């Protein structure tokens, strides 16, 4: 496994030891049960997998390498490197400027760039149009391209499917940078269409079976499919890929549903000619984090705290899973632990901030708290959340003692 050179700002004394211990005892990652840290006055169940994935660490290493190697030069990011406010704030503090916001709104005109400028492509990748714009301006887009290798894997699989006359069905959020990039790259070789969830997949299935009119289809998927998409011919042969931060289980459910639709329409003997097997495109890191979250749901706890950027797709999905069983708080950092009684949390359904009192007032005198974080959250932030909670409750066991006895 590659070791990344990332600033000390992102490293942690607690979580690094927890992860190192789990890696040593479970090198093949077969055990998805959490790690218990018992401090006597408070207990934490730490997810088996969480935090920075390969793609994020790779992007951070490249970003700081660009800063170090180009003193005095202007350095730009197309948009946020990853969906974490601490990471993006530190990059801004180091002089990097964003060309766009996460919705694609231009913050700095392309025409302001010169061939001497450094432009980083974020971990989500970017669209073909933006790549071509930068190339036309003489900007080198390959030197500091931080696109996640697993995103590129999806693009490569889409290209192969397109050349085999498949239409690409992308499970993703229409306005997410990665989905926009995957849609753009897929459209180079084939028709493409985006579905956000199972509800939209079911509508697509009805269209394939002739249960929806062409007008209904065009209205429903307006702006979500390639120009000139043919209701009649472009749904005969399909392949499903995903935005890598979506729930892998939901992607598989969507694929299974569309496979059943194709069996219903063409028969099981003809299935191979109408839908591709694309299970190999699912991101292992996203899947590991999600499986570890299912592992958390096997235990009993008083509450769950999920740490990450509020606009982080993969983190939001962890919240969705945990809130099925636990009172779940979604925070960006320790700063939202306002005091021993009060926590500030993000509601993923209303997209609003809420304040909750007495969050540590649990039926048991010793609160038991689940802790996990998204793939773009530094372990150091998770450390600081744990340490803040320990400040509130005190501890009868030192951090060193608890870590030594893992």
ABEGO torsion letter per residue (X at the ends): XBBBBBBAAABBAAAAAAAAAAAAABAAGABABBBBBBAGABBBBBBABBEBBAAAAAAAAAAAAAAAABBGBBBBBABBABBBAAAAAAAAAAGBBBABBAAGBBABBAAABBAABBBBBBAAEBBAAAAAAAAAAGBBAAABBABBAAAAAAAAAAAAAAAAGBBBBBBBBAABAAAAAAAAAAAAABBBBBBABAAAAAAAAAAAAGABBAAAAAAAABGABBBGBBAAAAAABBBBBBBAABBAAAAAAAAAAAAAAAAAAAEAAAAAAABBBAAAABBAAAAAAAAAAAAAAABBBABBBBBEBAABAAAAAAAAAAAAABBBBBBABAAABABAABBBBBBAAAGBBBBBBGAABBABABBBBBBBBBAABBAAAAAAAAAAAAAAAEBABBAAAAAAAX
